[in-house]
């Protein structure tokens, strides 16, 4: 579901980061929303009951120069705030932090 140049990585526990190089907020949002909708079609079967699979995501835009750890940490913090906005608003959604 991601583009060839997007960079997905496990961040910890059940959290993942996807870096979208040279991408606008709107395009990153669109890619994540498409991913969310596709994942939401999946079901986990447990005790003969189908449970939905959902994604809550946060999107933030920051210009990060190579090896700029402070800007990278700032970008992650912004995306994390957007993620928690998604969770507060009912989960299974993508939120933007501009």
Backbone bond lengths (Angstrom), bond angles and torsions (degrees), N, CA, C in turn:
res aa  C-N    CA-C-N  psi(-1)  N-CA   C-N-CA  omega(-1)  CA-C   N-CA-C  phi
1 X - - - 1.457 - - 1.530 111.83 -
2 X 1.335 117.49 -19.69 1.459 120.10 179.40 1.522 110.25 -89.90
3 X 1.324 114.70 163.65 1.456 120.04 177.29 1.525 108.86 -82.10
4 X 1.313 117.30 159.94 1.468 122.06 -174.60 1.524 113.09 -58.54
5 X 1.323 118.53 -29.22 1.465 121.80 -176.05 1.537 113.70 -99.43
6 X 1.327 118.74 0.01 1.466 121.07 173.93 1.525 108.13 -73.99
7 X 1.330 116.15 151.23 1.467 120.41 -175.00 1.527 109.69 -121.83
8 X 1.339 117.87 99.92 1.466 120.26 176.31 1.531 110.61 -87.28
9 X 1.333 116.17 146.10 1.466 120.52 178.13 1.525 108.57 -152.66
10 X 1.313 115.60 146.15 1.462 120.42 174.01 1.519 107.47 -78.27
11 X 1.334 116.39 129.98 1.457 121.31 -176.75 1.523 110.90 -98.01
12 X 1.307 117.04 -30.65 1.460 121.56 178.90 1.511 110.18 156.70
13 X 1.309 115.83 142.32 1.464 119.46 179.26 1.506 111.11 54.25
14 X 1.323 116.00 -121.03 1.463 120.01 179.52 1.526 111.56 -104.97
15 X 1.329 117.03 23.53 1.463 121.43 179.57 1.524 110.65 -107.16
16 X 1.328 114.31 139.83 1.452 122.06 179.06 1.518 108.96 -129.79
17 X 1.317 116.15 153.48 1.458 122.94 175.12 1.517 107.02 -119.86
18 X 1.318 115.44 140.29 1.449 120.15 171.16 1.522 106.87 -125.46
19 X 1.318 115.64 120.82 1.460 120.57 175.69 1.524 107.71 -90.19
20 X 1.331 115.62 130.42 1.454 122.79 179.50 1.533 108.07 -113.62
21 X 1.328 117.86 86.79 1.468 120.21 -177.26 1.530 112.50 -61.67
22 X 1.331 115.10 139.16 1.473 121.71 175.52 1.519 112.30 49.78
23 X 1.331 115.68 48.44 1.462 121.53 -174.80 1.523 109.66 -130.68
24 X 1.316 117.05 138.09 1.463 121.03 176.73 1.530 109.96 -73.40
25 X 1.335 115.23 161.06 1.468 119.88 175.98 1.523 111.10 -58.00
26 X 1.321 115.77 -40.60 1.460 119.97 -177.04 1.534 111.43 -63.45
27 X 1.328 116.91 -41.74 1.465 119.72 179.86 1.529 110.26 -69.57
28 X 1.339 117.07 -42.88 1.470 120.01 177.93 1.526 109.99 -60.05
29 X 1.328 116.96 -42.92 1.456 121.29 177.20 1.538 110.62 -59.07
30 X 1.326 116.59 -45.33 1.459 121.54 -178.94 1.526 111.40 -62.35
31 X 1.329 117.30 -42.94 1.467 120.88 178.77 1.526 110.13 -62.64
32 X 1.343 117.14 -45.56 1.470 120.23 -179.79 1.522 112.47 -67.48
33 X 1.311 116.88 -37.00 1.468 119.65 178.41 1.530 109.69 -65.66
34 X 1.319 117.94 -41.09 1.468 121.65 176.97 1.532 110.25 -61.66
35 X 1.338 116.46 -42.62 1.465 121.46 177.54 1.531 110.42 -63.65
36 X 1.335 116.87 -43.96 1.466 121.24 179.87 1.523 111.11 -60.04
37 X 1.311 116.69 -45.03 1.460 120.44 -179.45 1.525 111.68 -64.56
38 X 1.319 117.13 -39.61 1.461 120.59 179.27 1.534 110.92 -66.86
39 X 1.325 117.18 -45.70 1.465 121.13 179.85 1.527 110.17 -63.23
40 X 1.325 117.04 -36.70 1.461 121.03 -178.52 1.524 112.85 -64.88
41 X 1.328 117.76 -17.70 1.462 121.40 175.84 1.528 111.90 -75.30
42 X 1.322 116.62 -18.65 1.467 121.23 -178.77 1.528 110.03 -79.37
43 X 1.316 115.77 153.90 1.469 121.21 177.76 1.524 108.74 -133.87
44 X 1.302 115.52 147.61 1.462 122.20 172.45 1.523 106.58 -106.12
45 X 1.314 116.49 127.91 1.462 120.48 179.00 1.519 108.50 -95.15
46 X 1.330 115.37 121.95 1.462 121.40 178.18 1.521 108.17 -140.69
47 X 1.318 115.85 126.33 1.471 121.14 -178.50 1.529 111.36 53.09
48 X 1.320 115.39 44.31 1.462 122.72 179.05 1.526 113.80 61.58
49 X 1.315 117.08 20.08 1.462 120.88 177.35 1.532 109.10 -122.12
50 X 1.324 116.13 137.48 1.463 121.46 178.47 1.527 109.47 -87.42
51 X 1.319 115.07 123.49 1.465 120.90 178.48 1.529 108.69 -110.46
52 X 1.337 118.64 134.03 1.461 120.18 -179.05 1.532 111.48 -71.21
53 X 1.307 115.43 154.15 1.460 122.65 173.79 1.522 106.39 -107.05
54 X 1.317 116.86 128.56 1.462 120.19 -177.01 1.526 111.09 -126.88
55 X 1.318 114.65 162.51 1.463 122.33 175.46 1.523 107.88 -130.63
56 X 1.309 115.94 131.65 1.460 122.04 166.73 1.514 105.75 -110.27
57 X 1.338 116.90 130.87 1.465 119.72 -174.55 1.512 111.43 -137.17
58 X 1.322 114.36 153.42 1.456 122.14 173.97 1.509 109.41 -125.44
59 X 1.330 116.29 137.82 1.460 122.30 -179.86 1.517 108.23 -119.54
60 X 1.326 115.93 131.37 1.462 121.26 177.20 1.515 108.71 -136.81
61 X 1.314 115.83 145.92 1.458 120.35 178.77 1.516 111.17 -112.07
62 X 1.299 115.17 128.43 1.456 122.00 177.94 1.515 107.86 -149.08
63 X 1.322 115.71 141.86 1.454 119.81 173.67 1.521 107.14 -88.27
64 X 1.327 115.94 120.31 1.461 121.29 -177.60 1.523 108.48 -120.76
65 X 1.323 115.64 119.49 1.460 119.81 174.29 1.523 108.26 -78.07
66 X 1.309 116.42 157.17 1.463 120.67 179.81 1.523 110.07 -56.24
67 X 1.317 117.23 135.35 1.467 124.72 178.98 1.527 113.70 64.44
68 X 1.330 118.50 23.19 1.459 121.89 178.33 1.523 108.43 -96.74
69 X 1.334 116.45 85.34 1.459 121.23 -174.36 1.530 112.49 -65.23
70 X 1.327 118.25 -35.11 1.469 120.72 -178.91 1.528 109.76 -65.01
71 X 1.325 117.71 -45.91 1.465 120.66 178.50 1.521 110.74 -64.75
72 X 1.316 117.14 -37.41 1.459 120.87 178.37 1.529 110.71 -64.84
73 X 1.323 117.46 -44.21 1.470 120.74 176.95 1.522 110.71 -62.68
74 X 1.326 117.04 -38.47 1.463 121.56 177.83 1.533 110.09 -63.23
75 X 1.335 116.92 -43.19 1.467 121.11 179.18 1.521 110.75 -62.59
76 X 1.314 116.66 -42.69 1.471 120.61 -179.92 1.527 110.14 -65.19
77 X 1.328 117.57 -41.04 1.471 121.05 178.65 1.529 110.65 -62.74
78 X 1.330 117.29 -41.83 1.470 120.38 178.00 1.528 111.38 -63.74
79 X 1.322 116.56 -44.22 1.466 120.03 179.43 1.523 110.48 -64.71
80 X 1.328 116.71 -36.43 1.467 121.03 178.79 1.530 110.60 -64.34
81 X 1.336 117.22 -40.43 1.476 119.99 176.68 1.528 110.60 -62.15
82 X 1.324 116.13 -40.54 1.465 119.59 178.77 1.529 110.40 -67.19
83 X 1.328 117.09 -38.50 1.464 121.13 177.05 1.525 110.32 -58.80
84 X 1.330 116.97 -47.06 1.463 119.26 -178.55 1.524 111.61 -69.35
85 X 1.327 118.13 -25.86 1.465 120.25 172.24 1.530 109.46 -65.33
86 X 1.335 117.00 -40.94 1.468 120.53 176.50 1.521 111.01 -59.84
87 X 1.316 116.32 -42.71 1.467 120.18 -179.96 1.527 111.40 -66.77
88 X 1.335 117.17 -41.75 1.469 120.87 178.98 1.527 111.72 -63.83
89 X 1.337 116.26 -32.98 1.460 120.78 -175.97 1.525 113.26 -86.42
90 X 1.323 117.32 9.35 1.452 119.96 173.63 1.511 115.70 117.15
91 X 1.304 118.44 3.10 1.471 123.11 178.10 1.525 112.40 68.55
92 X 1.334 114.45 175.36 1.459 122.82 179.36 1.526 111.16 52.13
93 X 1.338 115.26 52.37 1.472 120.63 179.06 1.525 109.03 -155.53
94 X 1.313 114.76 168.11 1.462 122.29 176.82 1.521 107.53 -115.85
95 X 1.330 117.01 129.63 1.470 121.92 179.27 1.519 109.78 -119.97
96 X 1.336 115.43 150.12 1.467 122.11 179.01 1.517 111.09 -104.68
97 X 1.313 116.44 141.57 1.474 123.38 170.22 1.519 104.97 -119.75
98 X 1.324 116.39 110.49 1.470 119.36 -176.62 1.499 112.33 -93.94
